[in-house]
Amino acid sequence: MRICAALLIILSSLSALAQVPAKTTQTIYWLFFELPPAVEFRASPPGYMVEIHRLLTAHMPEYKHQVVEVPFLRILQQMKKKMKVCSLMVLKNPERSKFIEFGTPLLQGYPAGVIARKDDPKILKYVVKPGLVDFDRILKDESLTLGLVAERFYGKKINASLAHKNEVKLVEKKSLNVDHELKALLGLGRIDVYLGYPFEADSDKFTFYFVKDGLEVLDPRVGCEKSEFGKEVIAKTESLRKQHKLDEEFIKVYNRYYSLDAQKKYKSLQ
């Protein structure tokens, strides 16, 4: 009789446990946009941000990870809607901090600048030293057309200058492959210059220039929606980076994508 009673108790306990719903695995939707060589999913290697993302999420098996390619502006929209989204593609600024929970910098990246056709006399007159242009003077030239990505943060100096009243004609783009589009417009002569990063001037047709007074490094971070979910993910990534010394790996990945010439060029201007 005691044995039967004990079995009933055990079976009753197991039945109760079975009725408790198992904790569902949460999905993080990681939002990216194409920006070679930071993100180039269909290439090999796929881009330094993709590699960094994979290094990080390999230590997060308790979550499902879904990568989604969207235009840059959609990332900001989805963050505001709190759709369990995160991204490594949004730079921190005061406005974005209102609706995005940011981690600490993953690395120190080279600053943005301007990309022009090689030896274009319209731009050469604004070069103050090799590799460096006076961006404010470019913005005052009404004969020039400048391309940029809508709502993108290019760094304090560039965005502060853009906020002023300027004479240059602006072409703002919002498409999924917007950086490819801007490069194509430059090649076709429909714009004279566009804002971008050193690695985008990847042929003998284009030249990248850093911006005078705008040599501060950019600091990409993990950013998630400002919610309990977002705070949880950020806390997790911060802890994992320290535990596994991932930042050292991130720097190694990043440096593989930049030529020694590009690194020397930047250091010579500091």
QUIQUI-V944966 format. One record per backbone hydrogen bond with DSSP energy under -1.0 kcal/mol. CO is the residue of the C=O (numbers start at 1). NH is the residue of the N-H. E is the energy in kcal/mol with one decimal. If there is no record, write none. Layout:
{{CO/NH/E} {CO/NH/E}}
This chain:
{{1/5/-2.5} {2/6/-2.6} {3/7/-2.4} {4/8/-2.4} {5/9/-2.2} {6/10/-2.4} {7/11/-3.2} {8/12/-2.6} {9/13/-2.2} {10/14/-2.6} {11/15/-2.4} {12/16/-2.0} {13/17/-2.2} {14/18/-2.3} {15/19/-1.3} {26/64/-2.7} {28/66/-2.7} {29/86/-2.3} {30/68/-2.9} {32/70/-2.7} {35/38/-2.0} {35/39/-1.7} {37/48/-1.5} {38/49/-1.6} {38/50/-1.2} {39/35/-2.0} {40/43/-2.3} {46/40/-3.4} {47/51/-2.2} {48/52/-2.4} {49/53/-2.3} {50/54/-2.2} {51/55/-2.3} {52/56/-2.2} {53/57/-2.8} {54/58/-1.5} {56/59/-1.5} {57/60/-2.0} {60/63/-1.6} {64/28/-3.0} {66/30/-2.7} {68/32/-2.6} {71/75/-1.1} {72/76/-1.2} {73/77/-2.0} {74/78/-2.9} {75/79/-2.1} {76/80/-1.7} {77/81/-1.5} {78/83/-1.0} {84/29/-2.5} {85/225/-1.9} {86/31/-2.7} {87/223/-2.8} {93/97/-2.0} {95/98/-1.2} {96/99/-1.6} {96/100/-1.4} {99/226/-1.5} {101/224/-2.6} {109/218/-2.6} {113/196/-2.2} {114/209/-2.9} {115/194/-1.9} {116/207/-2.8} {117/120/-1.7} {120/123/-1.6} {120/124/-2.5} {121/125/-1.2} {123/126/-2.3} {124/127/-1.6} {126/134/-2.5} {129/132/-2.7} {131/210/-2.7} {132/128/-1.9} {132/129/-1.3} {133/135/-1.1} {133/212/-3.0} {134/138/-1.5} {135/139/-2.2} {138/141/-1.6} {139/167/-1.3} {139/168/-2.4} {141/144/-1.6} {144/169/-2.6} {145/192/-2.4} {145/193/-1.4} {146/171/-2.8} {147/195/-2.2} {148/173/-2.2} {149/152/-1.7} {155/159/-2.4} {156/160/-2.2} {157/161/-2.3} {158/162/-2.3} {159/163/-1.3} {161/164/-1.2} {169/146/-3.4} {171/148/-2.2} {173/150/-2.3} {175/178/-1.1} {177/181/-2.1} {178/182/-2.4} {179/183/-2.0} {180/184/-2.3} {181/185/-2.4} {182/186/-2.2} {183/187/-2.4} {184/188/-1.9} {185/190/-2.3} {185/191/-1.0} {186/189/-1.0} {193/147/-2.5} {194/115/-2.8} {196/113/-2.7} {197/200/-2.3} {198/201/-1.2} {200/202/-1.9} {205/118/-3.1} {207/116/-2.4} {209/114/-2.4} {210/133/-2.5} {211/214/-2.4} {218/109/-3.7} {220/106/-3.3} {222/103/-2.4} {223/87/-2.5} {224/101/-3.6} {225/227/-1.7} {227/231/-2.7} {228/232/-2.1} {229/233/-2.2} {230/234/-2.5} {231/235/-2.4} {232/236/-2.0} {233/237/-2.7} {234/238/-2.6} {235/239/-1.9} {236/240/-2.4} {237/241/-2.2} {238/242/-1.5} {239/243/-2.6} {240/244/-2.6} {241/246/-1.5} {246/250/-2.4} {247/251/-2.1} {248/252/-1.5} {249/253/-2.3} {250/254/-2.6} {251/255/-2.5} {252/256/-1.1} {254/257/-1.4} {259/263/-1.9} {260/264/-2.7} {261/265/-2.4} {262/266/-1.9} {263/267/-2.2} {264/268/-2.2} {266/269/-1.1}}
